[in-house]
Amino acid sequence: MSGSNEKKRMRNWTPREELHLKEICLEYQLVLDSAHRNSDTTKKKDHVWRIIEAEVNAKNPGVHRPLEDIIIKWKNLKSRAKEY
C-alpha cells in the first residue's frame, strides 16, 4: 500500500556531501557534543543544527536534505568513525 504519508527515498549521500557535512559539524563540535541537558544548550543545539541544515542545502542545491536526515547521517558517520 502506498499512502500519501510515505517518506520518499532520498538520493544517497555522495562522498563530497559527507565530507562537507563533517567539516561543518566539526566547526560546531563543542555545541553538538555538549553533554549538558538544559534549555540553553538545547536551544543552542537546535540553532546550530538549523545553520548546518542551511549550509548543507546551500552547497547542494539539487538535493534538499531535511534536518532529520542530516542529524541521522552525522550520527552514522560518527558511529562509523568509532569502529576504526
N, C-alpha and C positions, 0 to 999 in steps of 0.2 A: 504494500500500500504506500502510495506516495502522497503525503499530506502537504499542506502549504507551510507547515511548521518545520519541515525537514531542513537540516542545515546543509547547504550546498558545499560540496567538497572544494577546498581551495587548491590552487596550484601549489606544487611542492616548493619549499624554500630553496633558493639557489645558494651555492656556496658564498657568492658575493653578498646576498641578503643576510645570511648567517653572520658573516664577518662584520657587516655594518651593524647588526644588532649587538654583537659582542662589544664592538667599540663604543657604542652609545651607552650600553648598560655598565660598562666598566667606568665610564665617566661619572656615573651616578651610584657607583657600588656602595659607598658609605651609607647612603639613604636606603637603597634597596635591601641591603643585608642587615640593616639595623634590627636588633632583637627587641627593642623597646616596643611595647604594645599600648601606646596611649593615643589619644585623639590627635595630638600634634604630629606624631610620627606617621599615623595613618593618613592624615591629610597631606603630609609631605610626600609619602609614597604614591598616593593617588595622583598628585600633581606631577611627580616625576614620570609615572607611567604614561600620563597624557602627553607629556613632552616627547617621550620615547615613541609613542604611537604616531605622533605628528611627524617626527623625523623619519621613521621607517617608511611611512606612506608618502612623504615628500620625495624620498630618494627613489622610490619605485612607483611612479605614477600609474603604471598599467595595472597594478595589483593593489587592492585595498586590504590591508591586514587588520582585522578587528583587534581591539585591545586584549581581549581574552586569548586569542591565538598567539599574540606576541608574548604575553606572560607565560603561557604554556611552553612556547618554543624556548624562551630563556631558561625556564626551569629544566627542560630536557637537555639543553646544551650544558648547563652546569652539572647536571647529573652524569652526563656522558663524560665530561672532563674529569670527574671524580673517580671514574672507573680506571683511569690510567695512572 
